[in-house]
Amino acid sequence: MSHALLRQIPAVSRLLEDPALRPLVAAHGAGLVTMVLRDRLGRLREALLTGATDRLPSSAEWADAVERTVRRFADPDGRRAINATGILLHTGLGRAPLCDAARAALAGVGRYSVLQTDLATGRRSLREAKVERLLQQLTGCEAATVVNNNAAATMLVLNTLCDGREAIISRGQLVEIGGAFRMPDVMARSGCTMCEIGTTNRTHLRDYAAAISETTGMLVHVHTSNYRVRGFGGTPPVGELAPLAAQHGLPLLDDLGSGALVPLADFGITSEPLVRDSLAAGSDVCCFSGDKLICGPQSGIICGRRELIARIRANPFARMFRVGKLTLAALEATLVHFVNADHAEALPFYRMLAHPLAELQARAEELVERLPPGRAQVEADLSYIGSGSIPDEGIPTRVVCVRTPGVSPTTLARRCREQVPALFARIRDDALVCDLRTVAADELEPLAAGLRAALTD
């Protein structure tokens, strides 16, 4: 039967003339619609040959499927996701949502912009000058630069300051983060030689001292942000490593991972190490992400002593890893909120952290009322920071558990993801769980509409 159906698959030219698809062609162009049709036709042929389906889509089904895919490319809503997972910094969904000022800044640099030109002289200038000034104010650093992510920042620092020499690091800090990014691999690629000391759970200051030799290039301290060692464990803090590094004339790198400019304890959870505290304790260079706890665009920030940052900027890798005008504009606008100390109100991540349970309860009950009767109920649960930050500390929240007879939560989750905008939730036991902590107030109705569509699909 599949081979007979294969002969009945319509040609692209015929589908383009279908009245159901003509509005899509008019709105988004024949080229884009043709590309999507060819992709879907290829998947249909494969499904027929493998027995995954035994029928051809109707004209209405073709139009619906193609419209959703075309909107993913051409419609801003098609790129949007509603995050009902309860993971505040969801890597798959772009980590921290940008603040209003950052989004406006992106629009402002859409045309020609003052990226790398001194307004007084008209000459070429430092492209991250404004970001550097803001970071000096926020962290007390002498200088700062920005690259495309913290992995690049780590690589660049090691290659600049320790190429051909040994970098001493505790075994307990040889972390692996998402995407199989491992510190030993980065150190090897950077050109330095890793000198691991201590044990997985415990390293002493004397271990660092004993490892220092004429081939040593730097000491490395890494914040293990995505896991915790419980019980008998520990490594010397930056404040203890700094005098040892200075005694031997070695730079001390503190890789802070997520990075934090303000205490998270202000929001009722365990604080991450502050960049300002690390520099004050004696680290020569700090590197950290700009898109996690700082809530800006994807970027890696390097702060530290002026002469070291100058050397880092002069490294040819710095040009390869540098960021463009969109990243700088959004990062500048975000950092201004920390300087003005209005981050708790202006940055969505910190607003989500501060949502009171009573407010989440009310919004969860409102969502239940917008869904078919008997399909959903409000329950208590936990939200998490995500992206390797505070991995084992949940935040009390309220969720809506959605169930529908005869439809598995996995199927329901897939239907939700296929909506425009895409809806992401988590699965717990036999229910699709929507966490209201990560859903903005103006996303409640789109979330409800998408859930209703998924329940009746």
C-alpha angles and dihedrals in degrees: 000000000000092000091051089051091048089062089052096056106120122240119251091245091056093049091050088059093051109118089226091060100039094086090055091052091049093048102040108018135261093260096060094042090049091052091051093046092053091051092050093045089054091052091047091054090050092048091051093049094048094044094244088131136015102196143057121246118255122243090260092050091050091051093048095048095045093045092054092050095045090050089055087062103034110023122073089219088055089064094046126098129195107219110214094153095099090233102125097196099037108180093201091053098047100273114246115022111236121251123245092259092053092050090049090049090055090055090048094060095045090103128037109322141183095262106143108358129104107231093209098050103019089229130128112282141183107290095211095045095120093045089050092052092050092049091049088056094046102041107021091238121152094224141355141193136189132225134175099275142344092265088061090045092055092046093048095049093048094046093048100044104027110026109147093007138088124273113202115217136164117252088230090063099053091112132181117208131186119313093031091285104163129185094224090055093048092049091051093049092047091063097248126114117240115232107192119197140180124015136295093266104026138033126170132209088244089061090061092045093050092050096053112107140151089281094056114115104176148340117248126205118186125192107226092219098161099053141026133219110218126201122005105021147100147137130216113275123236090262090064096041095050097069091047092051092047092048090060096036093247127143117240118218119200111195102198097181106202094022124209131215097182133036113267087205085079085071097046100262136099112286123239119223112283120233091224091054093051093052092044089052091058111269111150095206131018126189128188144149123281096201102056121055091356088057097216132121122298106292145126119235125206119194130175149087115002098236092049093048089050090055091047092051090051093055111107088228088064091071091048091051099038122123129236134235096276093057094045094048094051093043093050092051091049096048091052088067091058091049090051091045091230094113093115090064102029104044116072094215093058092043089055091049090053098048107128117230092240090060092048090049091053093048092047091052090049091053091051090053090055093054129076111283117270095015101097143033137183119250139170118254143144132268122205135210096230132189092085095302118130092340100187104040118092126199117221111248144157123250137186113229112208124199133171126187114254095008121099119225088241091059091044090051091052091050089051092052090052092059123100109266093031115243119215123192135152132251122235121176106312099341142080105237122209114193112207095201092080096040115094118226093249090051096062096089095044088049092051092046092050092048091050090051091048092049093053098037 
